[in-house]
Amino acid sequence: VQLQASGGGLVQAGGSLRLSCTASGRTFSTAAMGWFRQAPGKEREFVTVVRWSGGSTYYADSVKGRFTISRDNYKNTIYLQMNNLKPEDTAVYYCVMSASSYSARASAYEYWGRGTLVTVSS
């Protein structure tokens, strides 16, 4: 499985960005896809996840109400709409996929994309 993320960039605080991530390869057994992020000098952290069947979602408290994850099963793609961005959202965002889990734990995800940088200026 390969994950290709796009949509990162530079935005002012209060602005919006939308990230996309498309999975290719052996995607027929997808259980969940989501996003993690890692800010400079900080630990990697969970952002959000969507269950592939049914569409249940789960968010980190830090992004709840501002970020929305969605999926397009036919395109094997997920989207992360990020609104009201804050400087503390600055990070490399990683798309992830699991064939068996719906989880906020990084260890649950077998597949990771290369990451896309989001920079929020104050």
ZINOR-V138137 format. One record per residue. N is the residue number from 0. RES is the residue in three letters. PHI is phi as a letter, one per 40 degrees, with the letter a starting at -180 (none if undefined). Layout:
# ZINOR-V138137
{{N:RES:PHI} {N:RES:PHI}}
This chain:
# ZINOR-V138137
{{0:VAL:none} {1:GLN:b} {2:LEU:b} {3:GLN:b} {4:ALA:b} {5:SER:a} {6:GLY:h} {7:GLY:c} {8:GLY:i} {9:LEU:b} {10:VAL:a} {11:GLN:c} {12:ALA:d} {13:GLY:g} {14:GLY:c} {15:SER:b} {16:LEU:a} {17:ARG:b} {18:LEU:c} {19:SER:b} {20:CYS:a} {21:THR:b} {22:ALA:c} {23:SER:b} {24:GLY:g} {25:ARG:c} {26:THR:c} {27:PHE:c} {28:SER:b} {29:THR:c} {30:ALA:b} {31:ALA:a} {32:MET:b} {33:GLY:a} {34:TRP:b} {35:PHE:b} {36:ARG:a} {37:GLN:b} {38:ALA:c} {39:PRO:d} {40:GLY:g} {41:LYS:b} {42:GLU:c} {43:ARG:c} {44:GLU:b} {45:PHE:c} {46:VAL:b} {47:THR:a} {48:VAL:a} {49:VAL:b} {50:ARG:c} {51:TRP:c} {52:SER:b} {53:GLY:h} {54:GLY:g} {55:SER:d} {56:THR:b} {57:TYR:a} {58:TYR:b} {59:ALA:c} {60:ASP:d} {61:SER:c} {62:VAL:b} {63:LYS:d} {64:GLY:g} {65:ARG:b} {66:PHE:b} {67:THR:b} {68:ILE:b} {69:SER:a} {70:ARG:b} {71:ASP:b} {72:ASN:c} {73:TYR:c} {74:LYS:c} {75:ASN:f} {76:THR:b} {77:ILE:b} {78:TYR:b} {79:LEU:b} {80:GLN:c} {81:MET:b} {82:ASN:b} {83:ASN:f} {84:LEU:c} {85:LYS:b} {86:PRO:d} {87:GLU:c} {88:ASP:c} {89:THR:d} {90:ALA:a} {91:VAL:c} {92:TYR:b} {93:TYR:b} {94:CYS:c} {95:VAL:b} {96:MET:a} {97:SER:b} {98:ALA:c} {99:SER:a} {100:SER:b} {101:TYR:b} {102:SER:a} {103:ALA:c} {104:ARG:c} {105:ALA:c} {106:SER:c} {107:ALA:c} {108:TYR:b} {109:GLU:c} {110:TYR:b} {111:TRP:b} {112:GLY:c} {113:ARG:c} {114:GLY:g} {115:THR:b} {116:LEU:c} {117:VAL:b} {118:THR:b} {119:VAL:b} {120:SER:c} {121:SER:c}}
